[in-house]
Amino acid sequence: MSEKIYINHVGQYLGKEVTLRGWLYNMRSSGKLHFLQLRDGSGIIQCVVFKGNVTPEVFERAGNLTQETSLAVTGLVKEDKRSPLGFELDVKNIEIIGPSVDYPITPKEHGDAFLMFNRHLWLRSNKQTAILKVRDEIITAIRDFFREREFTLVDSPILTPAACEGKSTLFETDYFDEKAYLSQSGQLYAEAAAMALGKVYCFGPTFRAEKSKTRRHLTEFWMVEPEVAFNDLNDNMELAEDFIVYIIGRVLRNRRAELQLLERDISKLEKVKKPFPRISYTEAIKILNDLGNPTEWGGDIGGDEETLVSSKFDRPVIIHRYPTDIKAFYMKRDPQDPKVVLAMDVIGPEGAGELIGGSQREDDYDALLARIKEQDLPVEAFDWYLDLRKYGSVPHSGFGMGVERMVRWICGLHHVRETIPFARMMDKIRP
């Protein structure tokens, strides 16, 4: 097979004849002309078939092409300033590689249920490919951020013996002669690794059996979780700020075209600079009450409440020091006020909701053991975790960031289901 040339590189071949391979995205005809839109994953180019430049067979073949037929198109690369790409192909020949008959997703409008059922094909659309390229940029930025700061990637297990984020959202499975659960978080294992390596992060799929159909929830999602020995709550908030600013900067620099295709208001992302506003949970409750929301101190701040609080700011806001009774067992109580823990959430603007959740971890053995018992968790399942407090315990902190929520916010999407190639939700496990 001849040299593979991709559409996003055709500018290097201006005035030369090339062969491009891809799929027919769309077409229109006008008398002696056929205008084909060819896509190959790297971009879309217009291929002009003029009756006088090709054989009658090629012209007829071009006129009968159907959506998503795979093609090899040979032609001359010409400049076209009207095209977003800046170039077009003056076609000399077309070969059909694989026909496409009755492709189900046409240029007309389709309902969400239909598109999700055909997700394996919906991925081929302009908008969906743009989202996946932004997602790829975010994931690359995540890895680069931690590498530049000399963090070590550690892989946490997917099968675990106990809950990390509450027993009600566990996916249970048989593990030989005992029960195991799909991981809700790699945090506990990252804590162990931080005691060996100082600065670590884990990154992988996590699972929550939440019976929720909101536009912010998936049952399977990807989460990145840094953990740092000797970091306190303030250090943790500083790291979260730097992390978000870094990711936004990378996407704005490298994926501006995709954001524009998605019609994202880029000016709102450009406002994401340090420092982020920081407010206590108590201050957040006051904001809610002043806005007419009846949430009382001690109540959970849910999605609607997060949207209300974030509406007061033009960038992410950090809410810290949540009530002890509504947070996980591993979060350290505030020595100055034991009613609250040294936890923090980063709430995104524009209804993005919680982007990051984290805390300073409880580093005292007796206090941690008491919390495990208070929440009726099996002590034996956490023997190894308690060991970390017996052998050289230190203050440490970390957080988790769900990739899909970050993609949703940056892309300006209504629903999180479009942020991952194949979404898993309470009512969806296919395709």
Secondary structure, 3 states (H helix, E strand, C coil): CCCCECHHHHHHHCCCEEEEEEEEEEEEEECCEEEEEEECCCCEEEEEEEHHHCCHHHHHHHHCCCCCCEEEEEEEEEECCCCCCCEEEEEEEEEEEECCCCCCCCCCCCCHHHHHHCHHHHCCCHHHHHHHHHHHHHHHHHHHHHHHCCCEECCCCCEECCCCCCHHHCCEEEECCEEEEECCCCHHHHHHHHHHHCEEEEEEEEECCCCCCCCCCCCEEEEEEEEEECCCHHHHHHHHHHHHHHHHHHHHHHCHHHHHHCCCCHHHHCCCCCCCCEEEHHHHHHHHHHCCCCCCCCCCCCHHHHHHHHCCCCCCEEEEEEEHHHCCCCECEECCEEEEEEEEEEEECCCCEEEEEEEEECCCHHHHHHHHHHCCCCHHHHHHHHHCCCCCCCCEEEEEEEHHHHHHHHHCCCCHHHCCCCCCECCECCC
